[in-house]
Amino acid sequence: MTMSRRQFLKQSALGFGSLALTSMLTETASAAVDPLAPKKPHFPARAKRVIFLFMKGGPSHMDTFDPKPLLTRDHGKPFPGNKPRVQFAETGTLLRSPWKFKKYGQSGIEVSELFPNVAECVDDLCFIHSMHGTNPAHGGALLKLHTGSDSFVRPSMGSWISYGLGTENQNLPAFVTVCPTLAHGGVNNWASAFLPAACQGVPIGNASVPVEQAKIRYIQNAGIPAGLQRHQLDLLAEMNRDHLNRTGPDLSLEGRIDSFELAFRMQRSIPEVEDISKETAATKTMYGIDEPVTSNFGRQCLLARRFAERGVRFVQVTHSDSMVQWDQHGNLKKGHEKNAREVDKPIAGLLKDLKSRGLLKDTLVIWGGEFGRTPTVEGGGNDGRDHNPEGFTIWMAGGGVKPGFRYGTTDDYGWYAATDKVHLHDFHATLLHILGMDHEKLTYRHAGRDFRLTDVAGKVVTKILA
């Protein structure tokens, strides 16, 4: 029997409605999936988690881990090459390092006398001496390092990792940042941007607060007992689910529901992690917690280990007690010595502790700042260096990278990345690869296009992989 188009549409209208309802329910169910549920990587991972030791302000590579003999020889002379077209400030003649370097370990890698404790771990470290970025200003450089973009609001690398892998502990966030700086991008450095809200970093205090006093805001509710809170959350979730069933998917609302649930569970889990009273005296001494100079950063590093061993994917600790922590435009000797004293022993303690517990093999530890410093003296002084994104050093440890290994070089004076150059996009691609993720496949659809941490660039630096 033939049927007109009008008759077909009239008789099949309920079928179209059923298809639409099925589609809506499917999308709602998809939106309701916990964004922090554990997910399988794209391929076998070398590391399960990351600890990022962020040195805010830009430590000087030629004064820490990248010795330059010609810089010592030619002290006071003009830089023999071309300076960058865009500089943060005017600089003068070459400035030698005030510190001596010495070879350590079986690898014979040279380390400045600023870091005698980290030097003892040099055979576990993998140095990248040829890092380079694009922005000579702190704000843009911090955002580029943390998000891959210095001009747009984008998700943090910790948020991308949380989105890609989820968390191994449903009672803790996937991404924690301990005492982060509120300057130079602030929350945008640990925000999730357009990724699900649950993927953003959870800040514990900030850089102006001693870590012993740093807490997650509203982690305790002294006015309402836990049982009553549970009933309130159940009622709120029921109302929100009913709203979703009537209006369709709403990722923002789903994110709030997930955040409420995680916040409730964190009331018990977070205080337990922050309580270091049961750590042994030997452990606290190893981190320098019993010494005034190293106590604050030592506690941060110990917290990083405690979060990491409980399944948090990305833990960042920031060394920044002011806006200019490693930013020595002047007073280079005094400033860098103060900073190094505060972090050297705690960092070595963290590396040794992770290794003794068998955690270093699947934990990637990263040390670095947003850029390096110039080999030339700042302005007319004789004890400072300017910002330098053209070439600088980071190091990694654990997590499948080659131990006791150096990759790439800067030029003879340390201004430009010279051989085996590694852009920040390459660094991010390599980071994701170590965690078992293909940076070109880890994407999120937003505003009509697929976004990724590495934008449209990035190459995995395979030569640093063990």
Secondary structure, DSSP 8 states (H G I E B T S, - for coil): ----HHHHHHHTHHHHHHHHHHHHHHHHHHHHS-TTS----SS--S-SEEEEEEETT---GGGTT---HHHHHTTTS--SS---SS-SS-EEEE---SS-EEEETTTTEEEETT-HHHHTTGGGEEEEEEEE-S--SHHHHHHHHHHS-SSS----HHHHHHHHH--S-TTS-SEEEES---STTGGGGT--TTS-GGGS-EEES-TTS-TTT---TT---TTS-HHHHHHHHHHHHHHHHHHHHHH---HHHHHHHHHHHHHHHHHHHHHHHH--TTS-HHHHHHHTTTSHHHHHHHHHHHHHHHHHHTT-SEEEEEE-SSTTTT--SS-HHHHHHHHHHHHHHHHHHHHHHHHHTT-GGGEEEEEE-S-EEEEEEETT-SS-EEEE-SSEEEEEEETTB-TTEEE-EE-TTSSSEEES-EEHHHHHHHHHHHTT--TTT--EEETTEEE-TTTT-----GGGB-
